[in-house]
């Protein structure tokens, strides 16, 4: 099964930041018009918050160069404009004498880019660049036909070789092989663009340890700035936590003698239990629901990927449990059998859990493949073959897992969520979380999902704990009942 790679490069996009809307105005009062300056300031705050969050939670976060796809409108327009520019430059340099008007502008841009890549300690190299790329002197040389462009380009390439990361060595070697001035200048600018991105990513990685120390306060302060400008920026979060209060109050563990699902007593709930319930609900979230909590919006792509993994692992564990009950004693102990079966199941279930119709067809195919795998294993190891009745029962029980209220699927899902809840507690509790029965074949995958889920929840709790405390106080003590310290962290 393909596990979530939560450390991959994740581009910052507008749909990964808190959804903000114009605040509701009191009835009878004209709506307040938000100025463009306020909108832009809020957008900057959201962007900064999103980038800082990505740097902290994503250890392999990288900026990447914006490159539109060649078949897009932007890509085609960019290609046409660039081709026209470089054709014009090539024609200018082919004149006799050459026309260096465009080339001088490019050399100025190259100089500025090289200087931007320098660190404060590079004072000597800075002086060399200023001297070798003295634009006033270069203009005088062009006026007198004395500009040695290959020599200037050679200095630029040598300086780039000094500054570039090892990953760009092949690009630098390619530059040294070019002789025509127009293609050479074009490639120099392209590689400099890559080096600028490399420098930004190097700076991000250098600052990451310092950001980790300050991230909680920084993210909390930035979100407070957003909340000051958009007072309804916690509406979805409030609704999310209120639902969690009701769900936690009606959960079996909170029902004592005389309590029913229609008589909840939210006052007996702890804020920690409610938050656990709220976070776990994100792994069951309806993708069509637009009311995603603002405080976890930046982690939505990661949580959606974890939800996909949980859905697939639930189905896989259910199929393996059915197979084990039917014929596990004969084939499950065989070396490599369970691993091979998991690969087959994962491949057939990939992407099928979103719609019941797709899931039914996928599980029918899984049942057929399980029957074949079991039959092959029994033949290879001298076991008794399954009877037609046993094969029909096996395939039927696997197909029944697609039903919304499948008992086996419900039991497995409950055990998985119980296991994942253990990763939301203190570190000592996480290390001792027992694996419920029936989940051993997928234990390693569940542990990986749980660890990733726990990291996301832990950071979110630290950042937004004060906001959650305020909401939970109102939800748990609506009539001003006796309040103890409400700690949502």
C-alpha positions in Angstrom: 0.0 0.0 0.0 1.2 3.5 -0.9 1.6 5.4 2.4 1.2 9.2 2.6 4.4 11.1 1.9 3.7 14.0 4.1 7.2 15.5 3.7 7.0 16.1 -0.1 7.2 19.5 -1.6 3.8 21.1 -1.0 3.2 24.3 -3.0 1.4 27.0 -1.0 -1.9 27.7 -2.6 -5.0 29.7 -1.9 -7.1 26.7 -1.0 -4.8 25.7 1.8 -5.3 28.8 4.0 -8.2 29.8 6.2 -11.3 30.7 4.3 -12.2 34.3 5.1 -15.5 36.0 4.3 -16.9 39.5 4.8 -18.2 39.6 8.4 -21.9 39.5 9.0 -23.4 42.9 9.9 -26.2 43.4 12.4 -29.6 43.3 10.9 -30.7 46.7 9.7 -27.2 48.0 9.5 -25.6 48.5 6.1 -22.8 46.0 5.5 -19.3 47.3 6.1 -17.4 47.6 2.9 -13.9 46.1 3.1 -11.3 48.3 1.4 -8.8 46.9 -1.1 -5.9 47.7 1.3 -7.6 45.6 4.0 -8.1 42.7 1.7 -4.5 42.9 0.5 -3.2 43.1 4.1 -5.3 40.1 5.2 -4.1 38.2 2.1 -0.5 38.9 3.1 -1.1 37.8 6.7 -2.7 34.5 5.4 0.1 33.9 3.0 2.8 34.5 5.6 0.9 32.2 8.1 0.6 29.5 5.5 4.3 29.6 4.5 5.5 29.6 8.1 3.3 26.7 8.9 4.5 24.7 5.9 8.1 25.3 6.8 7.5 24.1 10.4 5.4 21.0 9.7 7.0 19.9 6.5 10.6 19.0 7.0 11.2 18.7 3.2 9.3 21.9 2.3 10.8 23.5 -0.8 9.9 26.5 -2.9 9.8 25.7 -6.6 10.2 27.8 -9.7 6.9 28.8 -11.3 6.8 27.1 -14.7 3.4 27.0 -16.5 2.7 23.8 -18.5 3.7 24.2 -22.2 0.1 23.4 -23.4 -1.5 26.0 -21.1 -2.5 29.5 -22.4 0.1 31.0 -20.1 2.7 28.6 -21.2 2.1 29.3 -24.9 2.1 33.0 -24.5 5.3 32.9 -22.5 6.9 30.7 -25.1 5.9 33.1 -27.9 7.1 36.2 -26.1 10.4 34.7 -25.0 11.1 33.3 -28.5 10.5 36.8 -30.0 12.8 38.4 -27.5 15.7 36.0 -28.0 15.3 36.0 -31.8 15.5 39.8 -31.6 18.6 39.6 -29.4 20.3 37.2 -31.7 19.6 39.5 -34.7 21.0 42.5 -32.8 24.2 40.6 -32.0 24.6 39.5 -35.6 24.7 43.0 -36.8 28.0 44.5 -37.9 28.9 46.2 -35.6 26.8 44.3 -33.0 24.0 46.1 -31.2 24.4 45.5 -27.5 21.4 47.5 -26.2 19.4 44.4 -25.1 22.6 42.5 -24.1 23.6 45.3 -21.6 20.2 45.1 -19.9 20.6 41.4 -19.5 24.1 41.8 -18.1 22.7 44.3 -15.6 20.1 41.7 -14.6 22.8 39.0 -14.3 24.9 41.3 -12.1 22.0 42.1 -9.8 21.2 38.4 -9.5 24.8 37.4 -8.7 24.9 40.1 -6.0 21.6 38.8 -4.5 23.1 35.3 -4.1 26.0 36.6 -1.9 26.3 36.2 1.8 27.5 39.0 4.0 30.9 37.3 4.3 31.4 37.4 0.5 32.8 40.9 0.5 35.8 40.1 -1.7 33.7 38.3 -4.3 31.2 41.2 -4.2 34.1 43.6 -5.1 35.2 41.3 -7.9 31.7 41.3 -9.4 31.3 45.0 -9.1 34.6 45.4 -10.9 34.1 42.8 -13.7 30.6 43.9 -14.3 31.0 47.7 -14.1 28.1 48.7 -16.3 29.4 52.1 -17.1 32.6 50.6 -18.4 30.7 48.0 -20.3 28.6 50.7 -22.0 31.8 52.6 -23.0 33.3 49.4 -24.4 30.2 48.8 -26.5 30.3 52.3 -27.9 33.9 51.8 -29.0 33.4 48.2 -30.2 35.7 46.8 -27.5 33.3 44.7 -25.5 34.6 41.1 -25.1 31.3 39.4 -24.4 32.8 35.8 -24.2 35.3 37.1 -21.5 32.4 38.6 -19.5 30.3 35.5 -19.9 33.3 33.4 -18.7 33.6 35.4 -15.6 29.9 35.1 -14.9 30.0 31.3 -15.4 33.0 31.0 -13.1 31.3 33.0 -10.4 28.2 30.9 -10.8 30.3 27.8 -10.3 31.6 29.2 -7.1 28.1 30.0 -5.7 26.0 27.2 -7.0 24.9 24.1 -5.1 26.5 20.8 -6.2 23.2 19.8 -7.8 23.8 22.5 -10.5 27.3 21.4 -11.5 25.9 19.7 -14.7 24.1 22.9 -15.6 27.4 24.9 -15.2 29.3 22.4 -17.4 26.6 22.8 -20.0 27.1 26.6 -20.0 30.8 26.3 -20.6 30.1 24.3 -23.8 27.9 27.1 -25.4 29.6 29.5 -27.8 26.8 31.6 -29.4 26.2 34.7 -27.2 22.3 34.8 -27.4 21.7 31.1 -26.3 24.5 31.5 -23.7 22.9 34.6 -22.1 19.5 32.8 -22.2 20.9 29.7 -20.4 22.8 31.8 -17.9 19.6 33.5 -16.8 17.8 30.2 -16.7 20.4 28.7 -14.4 20.6 31.8 -12.3 16.8 31.5 -11.8 17.4 28.0 -10.4 20.2 29.2 -8.2 17.9 31.8 -6.7 15.4 29.2 -5.8 18.2 27.1 -4.3 19.3 30.0 -2.2 15.8 30.6 -0.9 15.4 27.0 0.1 18.8 27.0 1.7 17.7 30.1 3.7 14.5 28.3 4.7 16.4 25.2 6.0 18.8 27.5 7.8 16.0 29.3 9.5 13.9 26.3 10.3 15.4 25.6 13.7 14.7 29.2 14.8 11.2 29.0 13.3 10.5 25.9 15.3 11.2 27.7 18.5 9.0 30.7 17.6 6.4 29.0 15.3 3.6 28.6 17.9 3.6 32.2 19.0 4.1 33.4 15.4 1.2 31.4 13.9 -1.0 32.3 16.8 -0.3 36.0 16.4 -0.8 35.9 12.7 -4.1 34.1 13.1 -5.2 36.7 15.7 -4.4 39.4 13.1 -6.7 37.7 10.7 -9.4 37.3 13.3 -9.2 41.0 14.2 -9.9 41.9 10.6 -12.4 39.0 10.0 -14.4 38.3 13.2 -16.2 35.4 11.6 -12.9 33.5 10.8 -13.7 31.0 13.5 -17.3 30.2 12.5 -16.6 26.8 11.0 -14.2 26.0 13.8 -17.0 26.8 16.3 -19.5 24.6 14.5 -16.9 21.8 14.3 -16.2 21.8 18.1 -19.9 22.1 18.9 -20.5 18.9 16.8 -17.6 17.2 18.6 -19.2 18.1 22.0 -22.5 16.3 20.9 -20.6 13.4 19.5 -18.4 13.0 22.6 -21.4 13.3 24.9 -23.3 10.5 23.1 -20.3 8.2 22.7 -20.7 4.9 24.5 -17.8 5.7 26.9 -19.8 8.7 28.2 -23.1 6.8 28.8 -23.6 5.6 32.3 -26.7 4.1 33.9 -29.8 6.0 33.0 -28.1 7.9 30.1 -29.2 7.6 26.5 -28.0 9.1 23.3 -30.9 11.7 23.6 -29.8 12.9 27.0 -26.3 14.1 26.7 -24.5 15.7 29.7 -21.8 17.8 28.1 -20.7 19.3 31.5 -19.0 16.0 32.4 -16.8 16.1 29.3 -13.3 17.2 29.4 -12.1 19.6 26.7 -9.3 17.2 25.8 -11.8 14.4 25.1 -13.9 16.8 22.9 -10.8 17.9 21.0 -9.8 14.3 20.4 -13.3 13.6 19.0 -13.0 16.7 16.8 -9.6 15.8 15.4 -10.7 12.2 14.7 -13.8 13.5 12.9 -11.4 15.1 10.3 -10.5 11.5 9.2 -14.2 10.9 8.5 -14.8 14.2 6.8 -17.3 14.4 3.9 -15.3 15.8 1.0 -18.4 17.6 -0.3 -18.8 19.5 3.0 -17.6 23.1 2.6 -17.5 24.0 6.3 -14.0 22.8 7.0 -12.6 24.3 10.2 -10.5 27.4 9.6 -7.8 26.4 12.1 -6.9 23.2 10.4 -7.4 24.4 6.8 -3.6 24.6 6.2 -3.3 21.0 7.0 -6.2 19.8 5.0 -4.2 18.3 2.2 -2.2 16.2 4.7 -5.4 15.2 6.6 -7.2 14.3 3.4 -4.3 12.0 2.5 -4.4 10.4 5.9 -8.1 9.9 5.6 -7.5 8.1 2.3 -5.0 5.8 4.0 -7.4 5.1 6.8 -10.2 4.3 4.4 -8.0 1.9 2.5 -6.5 0.3 5.6 -10.0 -0.2 7.0 -11.1 -2.1 3.9 -7.8 -4.0 3.7 -8.0 -5.1 7.3 -11.6 -6.1 6.8 -10.8 -8.3 3.8 -7.8 -9.9 5.6 -10.0 -10.6 8.7 -12.6 -12.3 6.5 -9.9 -14.3 4.7 -8.3 -15.3 8.0 -11.6 -16.5 9.5 -12.4 -18.6 6.4 -9.0 -20.2 5.7 -6.3 -18.3 7.7 -5.1 -21.3 9.6 -3.9 -23.0 6.4 -2.4 -20.1 4.5 -1.7 -17.1 6.7 1.3 -18.6 8.4 3.0 -19.2 5.0 6.0 -16.9 4.4 5.1 -13.9 2.3 1.5 -14.8 1.8 0.0 -11.9 3.8 2.4 -9.4 2.2 1.5 -10.5 -1.3 -2.2 -10.5 -0.5 -1.9 -6.9 0.8 -0.3 -5.7 -2.4 -3.0 -7.2 -4.5 -5.8 -5.8 -2.3 -4.2 -2.3 -2.2 -3.9 -2.2 -6.0 -7.5 -3.2 -6.5 -8.9 -0.8 -3.9 -6.9 2.2 -4.9 -9.3 5.1 -5.5 -12.4 2.9 -5.1 -13.5 3.9 -1.6 -15.1 7.2 -2.7 -18.3 5.8 -4.2 -20.2 2.7 -3.1 -20.7 1.5 -6.7 -17.0 1.6 -7.3 -16.3 0.0 -4.0 -18.7 -2.9 -4.7 -17.0 -3.6 -8.0 -13.5 -3.4 -6.5 -14.4 -5.7 -3.6 -15.8 -8.3 -6.1 -12.5 -8.2 -7.9 -10.7 -8.5 -4.6 -12.8 -11.5 -3.7 -11.9 -13.2 -6.9 -8.2 -12.5 -6.5 -8.2 -13.6 -2.8 -9.8 -16.9 -3.9 -7.1 -17.4 -6.5 -4.3 -16.5 -4.1 -5.6 -18.8 -1.4 -6.1 -21.6 -4.0 -2.6 -21.2 -5.4 -1.0 -21.2 -1.9 -2.9 -24.3 -0.9 -1.9 -26.2 -4.0 1.8 -25.2 -3.6 1.9 -26.4 0.0 -0.2 -29.5 -0.3 -3.3 -28.1 1.5 -6.9 -29.2 0.8 -8.5 -27.0 -1.9 -11.5 -24.8 -1.0 -14.8 -26.3 -1.9 -17.1 -24.4 -4.2 -19.3 -23.5 -1.2 -16.3 -22.1 0.7 -15.2 -20.1 -2.3 -18.7 -18.6 -2.7 -18.9 -17.8 1.0 -15.5 -16.2 1.0 -16.3 -14.0 -2.0 -19.7 -13.1 -0.7 -18.4 -12.0 2.7 -15.7 -9.8 1.0 -18.3 -8.2 -1.3 -20.6 -7.5 1.8 -17.9 -5.2 3.2 -19.0 -2.6 0.6 -22.3 -2.2 2.5 -22.4 1.0 4.5 -23.4 -0.8 7.7 -21.2 -3.8 7.2 -20.6 -5.3 10.8 -17.0 -6.3 10.0 -16.1 -3.0 8.4 -17.7 -1.1 11.3 -15.8 -3.1 13.9 -12.5 -2.7 12.1 -13.1 1.1 11.7 -13.9 1.5 15.4 -10.7 -0.4 16.3 -8.6 1.7 13.9 -9.9 5.0 15.3 -9.4 3.8 18.9 -5.8 3.0 18.0 -5.3 6.4 16.3 -6.7 8.2 19.3 -3.8 6.9 21.3 -1.5 9.0 19.2 -3.2 12.2 20.3 -2.1 11.9 23.9 1.2 12.4 25.7 4.4 10.8 24.3 4.4 8.0 27.0 0.8 7.1 26.0 1.7 7.0 22.3 4.6 4.6 22.8 2.4 2.2 24.7 -0.7 2.3 22.5 -1.8 -1.4 22.1 -2.8 -2.7 18.6 -6.4 -3.9 18.8 -7.2 -7.4 17.6 -7.6 -8.0 13.8 -5.2 -5.1 12.9 -1.9 -6.9 13.2 -1.5 -7.4 9.4 -1.7 -3.6 8.9 -0.1 -2.6 12.1 3.0 -1.0 10.6 1.0 1.1 8.2 -1.4 2.2 11.0 1.6 3.2 13.2 2.9 5.4 10.4 -0.5 7.0 9.9 -0.9 7.5 13.6 2.6 9.2 14.0 1.9 11.6 11.1 -1.6 12.3 12.5 -0.2 12.9 16.0 2.4 15.4 14.7 -0.3 17.5 12.9 -2.6 17.5 15.9 0.1 18.3 18.4 1.2 21.4 16.5 -2.3 22.5 15.8 -3.2 22.1 19.5 -0.3 24.2 20.6 -1.1 27.0 18.2 -4.8 27.2 18.5 -5.3 26.0 22.1 -6.4 29.4 23.4 -9.0 29.8 20.6 -10.3 26.3 21.3 -10.5 27.0 25.1 -12.7 30.0 24.5 -15.1 28.1 22.3 -15.2 25.0 24.5 -16.0 27.1 27.6 -19.1 28.4 25.9 -20.0 25.0 24.7 -19.4 23.0 27.9 -20.7 25.6 30.3 -23.5 27.4 28.4 -25.5 28.6 31.5 -22.5 29.8 33.5 -22.1 26.6 35.4 -19.1 26.1 37.6 -16.0 26.2 35.4 -12.8 24.6 36.1 -9.7 25.5 34.2 -10.4 24.6 30.6 -7.1 23.5 29.0 -7.6 22.5 25.4 -3.9 21.7 24.8 
